Amino acid sequence: LIGPAYGATYILAKTENTTWERHIEEDAWVAAAEWVDSLGADIISSSLVYSDGFTHGEVGYTWPQMDGATAFITIGADIAASRGILIVNAAGNAGFIAAPANTLGGPADGDMVLTVGATDNGGTRAGFSSVGNTSDGRIKPDVMAMGQSVYTINSSDIYYVTTSGT
């Protein structure tokens, strides 16, 4: 399979625990960013955000805290970006909420993070795609791309499926 990044090399790091949601996952993401920086990575692409929904009694972030300066993962992402790594991150899949509130999660609120939202095939924001602006007034997401009902190869078998997400 040859795609648009033919000849690229990859470093894979799993920082997400799918059993629970805790702030230590943000620590793991930052540690992975430091690790890939030491290996010479040029780009970090991640499709995760942290806002609310933390388990084990951990307090989540509120929409006013999506200001680019509060979430630990956002601070780490901006530091990695300041070192020359392009940070590309999903806006999130929390949908729409009335302004001035936003549904972003860290690190998508970072001022040095390229935040990506999802559209349908007509270019309209997908209903699940998170929205900004950040609480300090910056426009997010930075770019939008088709993310609803995308025709793609199934990761476990050799056939095509449609999937959605940012």
DAQUIDA-V760686 format. One record per residue. N is the residue number from 1. SS is DSSP state (helix for helix, strand for strand, loop for the rest). BURIAL is 1 if it has 16 or more other C-alpha atoms within 10 Angstrom, else 0. Layout:
n = [N;N]
ss = [SS;SS]
burial = [BURIAL;BURIAL]
This chain:
n = [1;2;3;4;5;6;7;8;9;10;11;12;13;14;15;16;17;18;19;20;21;22;23;24;25;26;27;28;29;30;31;32;33;34;35;36;37;38;39;40;41;42;43;44;45;46;47;48;49;50;51;52;53;54;55;56;57;58;59;60;61;62;63;64;65;66;67;68;69;70;71;72;73;74;75;76;77;78;79;80;81;82;83;84;85;86;87;88;89;90;91;92;93;94;95;96;97;98;99;100;101;102;103;104;105;106;107;108;109;110;111;112;113;114;115;116;117;118;119;120;121;122;123;124;125;126;127;128;129;130;131;132;133;134;135;136;137;138;139;140;141;142;143;144;145;146;147;148;149;150;151;152;153;154;155;156;157;158;159;160;161;162;163;164;165;166]
ss = [loop;loop;loop;loop;loop;loop;loop;loop;loop;loop;loop;loop;loop;loop;loop;loop;loop;loop;loop;loop;loop;loop;loop;helix;helix;helix;helix;helix;helix;helix;helix;helix;helix;helix;helix;helix;helix;helix;loop;loop;loop;loop;strand;strand;strand;strand;loop;loop;loop;strand;loop;loop;loop;loop;loop;loop;loop;loop;loop;loop;loop;loop;helix;helix;helix;loop;loop;loop;loop;loop;loop;helix;helix;helix;helix;helix;helix;helix;helix;helix;helix;helix;loop;loop;loop;strand;strand;strand;strand;strand;loop;loop;loop;loop;loop;loop;loop;loop;loop;loop;loop;loop;loop;loop;loop;strand;loop;loop;loop;loop;loop;loop;strand;strand;strand;strand;strand;strand;strand;loop;loop;loop;loop;loop;strand;loop;loop;loop;loop;loop;loop;loop;loop;loop;loop;loop;loop;loop;loop;loop;loop;loop;strand;strand;strand;strand;loop;loop;loop;strand;strand;strand;strand;loop;loop;loop;loop;loop;loop;strand;strand;strand;strand;loop;loop;loop]
burial = [0;0;0;0;0;0;0;0;0;0;0;0;0;0;1;0;0;0;0;0;1;1;1;0;1;1;0;1;1;1;0;1;1;1;0;1;1;0;0;0;1;0;1;1;0;1;0;1;1;1;1;1;0;0;0;0;0;0;0;1;1;0;1;0;1;1;1;1;1;1;1;1;1;1;1;1;1;1;1;1;1;0;0;0;1;1;1;1;1;1;1;1;1;1;1;1;0;0;0;0;1;1;1;1;1;1;1;1;1;1;1;1;1;1;1;1;1;1;1;1;0;0;0;0;1;1;0;1;1;1;1;1;1;1;1;0;0;0;0;1;1;0;0;1;1;1;1;1;0;0;0;0;0;0;0;0;0;0;0;0;0;0;0;1;1;1]
